[in-house]
Amino acid sequence: MKTLILRGKKAMRKNFRNKSINDTFIKEANCSAVVVGASLSGLMTGIALSRAGLKVTILERAGAKPRSGAVLQVDSGEIDRTKTAKFLRKLASGGIRSAEAWSSIQFRLRTEAEADSRIDLRYDKRVQIVNQDENSAWVVTDKGETFHGDILIGADGHRSIVRRYVSPHKPNATFAGYLIWVAIVDEKDIPEKHRPSLNAPKFTMPDGIGDFLLGSIIAGADGSTALGDRRLGWAWYDNTQNDLLRRLGCVEGDVVQYSLHAPDIPEQTLIELAEKASDRWAQPWLDAILHSIQTRNLIGTPIAEYVPENLVKGRIAIVGDAAHLPTPLTASGFNASLQDASTLAECVAKGIQGTGASEALLEYESFRLKNARQIVQSGQSFSQSFGR
């Protein structure tokens, strides 16, 4: 195997940009990684590490039942520089340059991971302990199971237990002072006269009164974009529910504990929300919101933010929302997670045996930390004004 000699930091970065995983090699066989979390960032990271030649175990605390989520924009492919990044982009988007339902993206990534012989995807594995020594890193679950790897990657979201190990001095994301009501509605469930035309913008920011709304038109669950078959996704930024969030335990102190799911939303809150919507929003978003409220098909997500100070500790690193948590208004979370995954894979592809593990992860941090901080900070001025 040829040995690549890098001369200086500038040469290292140039080589990184021009080289893909298909051009590099894991120096030693049977290298392994444990990825904590099987949401979008965890699945992308697991797939990228597998393409780099590692055997990957992905542990997810939730069950295997498919989950739902908001709408994401995944078509910013001009930022992708490596074959791995381009592969992940195409896989996540289905090859279509448009907005996508979170569930559709997750389904494609999960299908790829489950079909990969190098990936062992396990559900109902709630990690409680994270640790490492000079030879490996490992986690212990609430059932006493231990999973070892040459490296360990935390992709376990805004309440990351792996982040607590990597950054014990700054373990928590902080509440931004507002929530976002989100839902996706089948177009057939709103009156035909209010359905948007086929030429309507795929994204919109309707004018409201004091609040902030993002609307998107996406394909139906079967991929159809025909009139009546599509879906309408909406995200309503609301800074008037903080007392409710604290009363219900969704936020404790300045830490977000969990989202407000439909069955737990007080009836009076739904009534007030419907009244506000009728005053604020035009069609078709008004009908979409009212249908979501009437059917309790919505989630209130308290927004948290996290600006990282480090991404790595020894053989352990964090990616995605565990590493950097911006307001969704930046529309940068998915792209940043994809770049985390592809960059990490490029770095570890050079070898992670012995001291190579910590060296590879420090290289990953050198490429991603500045950008990770910037994407969060770019949305903080909005949060500081709107959240207050």
C-alpha positions in Angstrom: 0.0 0.0 0.0 1.4 3.4 -0.9 1.9 5.8 1.9 0.7 9.3 1.4 3.0 11.9 2.9 1.4 15.3 3.7 3.6 18.3 3.8 2.1 21.0 6.0 -1.4 21.9 6.9 -2.1 23.5 3.6 -1.1 20.4 1.7 -3.2 18.2 4.0 -6.3 20.3 3.4 -5.8 20.3 -0.4 -5.3 16.5 -0.4 -8.5 16.1 1.7 -10.6 18.1 -0.7 -9.3 16.2 -3.8 -9.3 12.7 -2.4 -12.3 10.4 -1.8 -12.8 7.3 0.3 -12.5 5.3 -2.9 -9.0 6.5 -3.3 -7.9 5.9 0.3 -7.6 2.8 2.3 -8.1 1.6 5.9 -4.5 0.6 6.8 -5.5 -2.3 9.1 -8.3 -4.8 8.7 -11.2 -5.3 11.1 -11.5 -1.7 12.3 -14.8 -0.9 14.0 -16.9 1.9 15.1 -19.9 2.3 17.5 -22.4 5.0 16.5 -24.9 6.1 19.2 -28.1 7.2 17.6 -30.0 6.2 14.4 -31.6 9.4 13.4 -30.5 11.1 10.2 -27.0 12.0 11.3 -26.3 8.6 12.9 -27.5 6.7 9.8 -25.4 8.9 7.5 -22.4 8.5 9.8 -22.8 4.8 9.9 -23.1 4.5 6.1 -20.1 6.8 5.6 -17.9 4.8 8.0 -18.9 1.6 6.4 -17.9 2.9 3.0 -14.6 3.8 4.6 -14.1 0.1 5.4 -15.2 0.0 9.1 -17.5 -2.5 10.7 -20.2 -0.3 12.3 -22.7 -0.9 15.1 -25.4 1.7 15.3 -27.4 1.8 18.6 -30.8 3.5 18.8 -32.6 4.0 22.1 -36.1 4.0 20.4 -37.8 1.0 18.9 -37.8 0.0 15.2 -41.2 1.6 14.5 -40.8 4.3 11.8 -41.0 7.9 13.2 -42.3 11.1 11.7 -40.7 14.6 11.6 -40.7 17.9 9.8 -39.8 18.9 6.3 -36.1 19.3 5.3 -34.3 20.9 2.4 -31.6 18.5 1.2 -30.6 19.8 -2.2 -27.7 22.1 -1.4 -25.4 19.7 -3.3 -23.0 22.4 -4.5 -21.2 22.3 -1.1 -20.4 18.6 -1.5 -16.7 17.9 -2.3 -16.2 14.2 -1.9 -17.8 11.1 -3.4 -19.1 10.1 0.0 -20.8 13.4 0.5 -22.4 13.2 -3.0 -23.5 9.6 -2.3 -25.1 10.6 1.0 -26.9 13.5 -0.7 -28.3 11.4 -3.5 -29.3 8.7 -1.1 -31.1 11.1 1.3 -32.8 13.1 -1.4 -33.8 10.2 -3.7 -32.0 12.1 -6.5 -34.7 14.8 -6.5 -33.8 18.4 -5.8 -36.6 19.4 -3.5 -37.9 19.5 0.0 -38.4 16.2 1.7 -40.3 14.8 4.6 -38.0 13.8 7.4 -39.6 10.4 7.4 -38.8 9.9 3.7 -35.2 10.7 4.2 -34.9 8.5 7.3 -36.5 5.6 5.4 -34.0 5.7 2.6 -31.0 5.9 4.9 -32.4 3.2 7.1 -33.0 0.9 4.1 -29.4 1.4 3.0 -28.0 0.7 6.5 -30.1 -2.4 6.9 -28.9 -3.8 3.5 -25.2 -3.1 4.4 -23.4 -6.2 5.6 -20.9 -4.1 7.5 -23.6 -2.3 9.6 -25.3 -3.9 12.6 -28.3 -1.6 13.4 -29.8 -2.3 16.8 -32.9 -0.7 18.4 -34.1 -0.4 22.0 -30.5 0.2 23.1 -30.5 3.0 25.7 -26.9 4.0 26.4 -26.1 5.0 30.0 -22.3 4.8 30.2 -19.6 6.1 27.7 -15.9 5.4 28.3 -12.6 4.6 26.6 -9.0 3.5 27.2 -5.9 3.4 25.1 -7.2 0.5 23.0 -10.9 1.1 22.4 -14.0 3.0 23.3 -17.3 1.5 24.5 -20.8 2.1 25.8 -22.9 0.2 28.3 -26.7 0.1 27.9 -29.4 0.2 30.6 -29.6 -3.6 30.2 -25.9 -4.1 31.0 -24.9 -4.8 27.4 -21.4 -3.5 26.4 -20.5 -2.5 22.8 -16.8 -1.8 21.9 -15.3 -0.1 18.9 -11.9 1.4 17.8 -13.8 4.7 17.8 -17.2 5.8 19.2 -19.4 8.4 17.6 -22.2 10.3 19.3 -25.1 11.1 17.0 -27.6 11.0 19.8 -29.3 14.4 19.3 -29.7 17.6 21.4 -29.7 15.6 24.8 -26.6 13.6 23.8 -25.1 11.4 26.5 -21.9 11.1 24.4 -21.6 14.9 24.4 -21.6 14.8 28.2 -18.4 12.7 28.0 -16.8 14.7 25.2 -17.6 18.1 26.7 -18.4 17.6 30.5 -17.8 21.3 31.1 -20.6 22.2 28.6 -22.9 19.2 28.4 -26.3 20.7 27.6 -27.9 22.6 24.7 -29.8 25.7 26.0 -33.5 26.6 25.4 -33.8 29.4 22.8 -37.0 30.8 24.3 -39.6 29.5 21.8 -41.1 26.4 20.3 -42.1 25.4 16.7 -45.4 23.7 16.0 -44.8 21.4 13.1 -47.0 19.1 11.1 -47.4 17.5 7.6 -51.0 17.4 6.1 -52.2 15.4 3.1 -53.4 17.8 0.5 -56.6 15.8 0.1 -57.5 16.8 3.7 -58.0 20.5 2.9 -60.8 21.9 0.7 -60.1 21.6 -3.0 -60.6 25.3 -3.5 -57.7 26.1 -1.2 -55.2 23.7 -2.6 -52.1 25.4 -4.1 -51.7 25.2 -7.9 -49.0 23.1 -9.4 -47.0 26.2 -10.1 -47.2 27.5 -6.5 -43.8 28.1 -4.8 -42.5 25.0 -3.0 -41.5 27.2 -0.1 -43.2 30.2 1.4 -43.1 32.5 4.4 -46.6 33.9 4.7 -47.1 37.3 6.2 -48.7 37.0 9.7 -49.2 39.1 12.8 -46.3 38.9 15.1 -45.5 35.3 14.5 -43.4 33.4 11.9 -44.5 30.6 9.6 -42.6 28.4 7.1 -44.7 26.5 4.6 -43.6 23.8 2.1 -45.3 21.7 -0.6 -43.8 18.2 -0.8 -44.6 15.0 -2.7 -47.1 12.6 -1.3 -46.0 9.6 0.7 -46.0 7.6 -2.5 -43.9 10.2 -4.3 -46.7 11.6 -6.3 -46.6 15.4 -7.1 -50.1 15.4 -8.7 -52.6 18.0 -7.5 -54.4 16.5 -4.6 -51.7 13.9 -3.9 -49.1 16.1 -2.4 -48.5 17.1 1.2 -48.3 20.5 3.0 -45.7 20.9 5.7 -45.8 23.8 8.1 -43.7 25.1 10.9 -45.1 27.9 13.1 -42.6 29.7 15.4 -44.3 30.5 18.6 -42.8 32.4 21.5 -45.9 32.6 23.7 -45.8 29.0 25.1 -42.8 29.1 27.5 -44.9 29.0 30.6 -46.8 26.0 29.3 -43.5 24.2 28.4 -42.2 24.7 31.9 -45.4 23.7 33.5 -45.5 20.5 31.6 -41.8 19.7 32.2 -40.8 20.1 28.5 -38.2 22.7 29.7 -36.5 22.6 33.0 -34.3 25.6 33.8 -32.6 26.4 30.5 -32.6 22.8 29.3 -35.1 21.2 26.9 -36.2 17.9 28.1 -38.6 16.7 25.4 -41.1 17.8 22.8 -44.8 18.4 23.4 -46.6 15.6 21.6 -50.2 15.9 20.5 -51.9 13.8 23.2 -50.3 16.0 25.9 -51.3 19.4 24.4 -54.0 20.9 26.6 -57.4 21.4 24.9 -57.4 25.0 25.7 -54.0 25.5 24.1 -55.4 24.0 20.9 -58.4 26.2 21.0 -56.2 29.3 21.4 -53.9 28.1 18.7 -56.8 27.7 16.2 -58.0 31.2 17.1 -54.6 32.7 16.5 -54.2 30.8 13.2 -57.5 32.2 12.0 -56.3 35.7 12.7 -52.8 35.3 11.3 -52.6 33.0 8.3 -54.0 32.9 4.8 -54.9 29.8 2.7 -53.8 27.1 2.2 -51.8 27.2 5.4 -54.8 28.1 7.5 -56.7 25.0 6.5 -53.6 22.9 6.9 -53.0 24.2 10.4 -56.6 23.9 11.5 -56.8 20.3 10.2 -53.6 19.5 12.2 -55.1 21.0 15.3 -58.5 19.3 14.9 -56.9 15.9 14.4 -54.1 16.5 17.0 -51.6 15.8 14.3 -48.9 18.2 15.4 -45.9 18.4 17.7 -44.6 21.4 19.7 -40.8 21.3 19.6 -39.0 23.6 22.1 -35.9 24.9 20.3 -32.5 24.4 21.8 -29.1 25.7 20.6 -25.6 24.4 21.2 -22.3 26.1 20.1 -19.6 23.5 20.5 -16.2 24.2 22.0 -14.8 20.8 21.0 -16.0 17.8 19.1 -13.5 15.1 20.1 -12.1 13.5 23.2 -9.6 10.7 22.5 -11.3 8.0 20.5 -14.8 9.5 20.9 -16.4 12.2 18.7 -19.8 13.9 18.2 -21.7 14.7 15.0 -25.0 16.2 14.0 -27.3 17.7 16.6 -25.0 16.3 19.3 -22.2 18.4 18.0 -24.0 21.6 16.9 -27.6 22.6 17.3 -28.8 25.7 15.4 -32.2 27.1 15.1 -34.1 25.4 12.3 -34.5 28.8 10.7 -30.9 28.5 9.5 -31.9 25.5 7.4 -28.3 24.2 8.0 -28.7 21.3 10.3 -29.1 18.6 7.7 -26.3 19.8 5.5 -23.9 20.2 8.5 -24.7 16.6 9.6 -24.0 15.3 6.1 -20.7 17.1 6.0 -19.8 15.8 9.5 -20.4 12.2 8.3 -18.4 12.5 5.1 -15.5 14.4 6.7 -15.3 11.9 9.5 -15.2 9.0 7.1 -12.4 10.7 5.1 -10.3 11.2 8.1 -10.7 7.7 9.6 -10.1 6.0 6.2 -6.4 6.6 6.6 -6.3 4.2 9.6 -7.4 4.2 13.2 -5.3 1.5 14.9 -3.3 2.6 17.9 -2.8 6.3 18.1 -4.3 6.7 14.6 -7.8 6.8 16.1 -7.3 9.9 18.2 -5.3 11.5 15.4 -8.0 10.9 12.8 -10.7 12.3 15.1 -8.6 15.4 15.8 -8.3 15.9 12.1 -12.1 15.7 11.8 -12.4 18.3 14.5 -9.9 20.6 12.8 -12.1 20.5 9.6 -15.5 20.8 11.3 -15.3 22.8 14.5 -15.2 26.3 13.1 -18.0 25.6 10.7 -20.1 24.0 13.4 -19.8 27.0 15.6 -20.6 29.4 12.8 -23.8 27.7 11.7 -25.2 27.9 15.3 -24.1 31.5 15.8 -25.6 32.6 12.5 -29.1 32.0 13.9 -28.6 33.2 17.5 -29.4 36.8 16.7 -32.9 35.7 15.6 -33.4 33.5 18.7 -32.2 36.3 21.0 -34.7 38.7 19.6 -37.7 36.4 18.9 -37.2 34.2 22.0 -37.3 37.2 24.3 
